[in-house]
Amino acid sequence: MEININNNLFKVTPVITDKDIQNGMMGKKFNNDFDGMLFVLDPGEHSFWMKDCITSLDIIFIKDLKINKIHSNCPPCREDNCPRYSGVADLILEINGGDCEKYDIKEGDSVFITD
C-alpha cells in the first residue's frame, strides 16, 4: 500500500488490529519494505506515544484524507510516563522524524492512498 502526499510516495504497512495499534513502531525500524506505518482507526480523538520506539517519528493525523495535525520529530521514550501526541483522525501516519519538513508536508495537505 502507498500513501501519496504532495507527490511524495510512502510505502506503508497498514495497522488495523488493536494489538498491532498498541505496539506500533515499538522496537521497529523502517526498511526497504516500508517507510511508513498507517493506523486505521475509528474517527475521533486519538493519542499516541513513543514508548520503546527506536527512532524519532513524525506523527500525522489525517481526517477525511486531509492532514489536520502534525507532531514533528517526536523522540523515543524509554520511561513509563511518556509524552502523548494527540489529534482528531481516522488515519494516522507515522514516518521518519523530519520527513514532513524535508518533503514540505503540512496541515491541510491532501492524502491519496493506493493499494
N, C-alpha and C positions, 0 to 999 in steps of 0.2 A: 504494500500500500504506500502511496506517496501523497505528501502534502505540498501544495504549491502556494507560496506567499511571495508576491512581487517577482514572479518568475524565478524564484529560488526553490529548488526541489529538495525535500527531505524524505528519505526512505524511513518510514516509521513502522514501529511494532505496535499494533493495537492492543490496548489493555482493557479488558471487559469484566473479568470476574472479580469479586470482592477481594479475594486473596491476592491476586496479581496487582490490583489497585493499591492495596495496603503495602505491598512490597516495593512497587515502583522501581526506581533505579538503585535501590539498596544493593551495594556490593557489585554493581554492574558498570561496564564501560561501553560507550558507543564503539562500533567497529565497522567493517566493510558491509555487514549485513543490515545495519540500521544506524541512523544518526538522529533519531528522534523516537520518543515514546508518546503515543496518543491515547489518552484516557477517555473512554466513552462513558459518560455519566448521565444520571438523571439531571434535568435542568434545575438550577438553583445555586445557592451559596456553597462553595467548597473551600477547603483549607488543606494545603499541602505543607509538608516539612521535609527536611533534608537529612533525616536520621540515617546514619551509616552509608550515605552516598560517598562515592569515590571522588567525584569532581563537581565543580560549580555548575549550576544549570540556570538557563533562562526558563521561567515557567510562564506559559502563555495561556490565558483564559479566553476561550472562544465561545460565543453565544450566537446561534443562528448564522454560523460561518463568518462572523466578524470578530476581530480581536477587540476585546473590551478592557483587558488588564494585562500588563506585563510586569513580572518581577524579574529583574536582571541580575545576573551573576550571584545567585543565591548560593552561599557557601555550604559545604558539607558540615554536618553536625555530628559529633561523637558522644554527646551527652543525652540525658533523658529529657531535658526540658529545652527542646529546640524551638527556634522561632518558627512561626507559621506564616504562610503566604496565602492570602485569601482573595476570592473574587467570585463573581457570578459566571457560570458557564454550563454548557452541556458537553463541551470537549475541552480537554487541557492538553497542551503540547509541551513536552519537556525536550529542550535541545541544549547543546553545549553552551555554557555560560559565555556571554559576549557575542553570540551569533546574531541576536536581534540588532545590536549596534553594527556589527560587521555587515549585515545584509539590509540595513535600513528598514527593519521590521518595526512597526509602531502600532499603537492603538488606533482602531478604525480601519485597518487593512483587512481586505477580504481573504478568505482561506478557501482553497479548492482542494478537494480530495479525489484521488483516482485509485482504482483497485490495482 
